[in-house]
Amino acid sequence: MMDGDMDVLSGKPAPKLSPGDKCWAREAGELYPSTIRKRQYANGQWKYFVHYLGWNVRWDKWVGEFDLLQDNEETRKIVKMVKLVKTRNKGGGGKGQKLQ
């Protein structure tokens, strides 16, 4: 049924995530651990309804694939590195500060 990243029968690209999958979702420039609740294909792209873990359900929302990263070891390393850089930049205003 699947040919690479395309569903041959429907002509839709294969979804990258499924309901129940854990992921990292971008919100206001930050990445937060999330869970996929639903997905739908509309206007030529997949949209995912995400729940931000630890947040009230009123923050649940539809996001595009470009705002999601699969939860895996590589992604967790990236998130950790981004948080470290942001923490270091807060202390000195960020400009001209070298990271070691």
C-alpha positions, 0 to 999 in steps of 0.5 A: 500500500505504501510506496516510499512516503506516498500512499499509492491508493489515496495519493496522500503523503504518508503521515509522520505521526499517529494518534498516541505517539509522543512528540515535541511540539513547538509553541511560542518558539519553545519545544514541549513534550506532547502527545498526538490526539488526532490527525487529519489530511486537509489542503494538501498537508497533514495536521495533528491535534496535540496535547502538551504534556502537563498543560491544561487541555484548553491548550490542545490545538491543531498544528502542522508537521513542521511544528512537530518532532518525533520523540527519539534520542536524537530529538531529546539531545537537540531539546537539551542543547537548545535549553542549555544555550537559552539558559546560558544566553539569559545570564549575560544578555546573549550578545557577544557571549561565547559558548564553551 
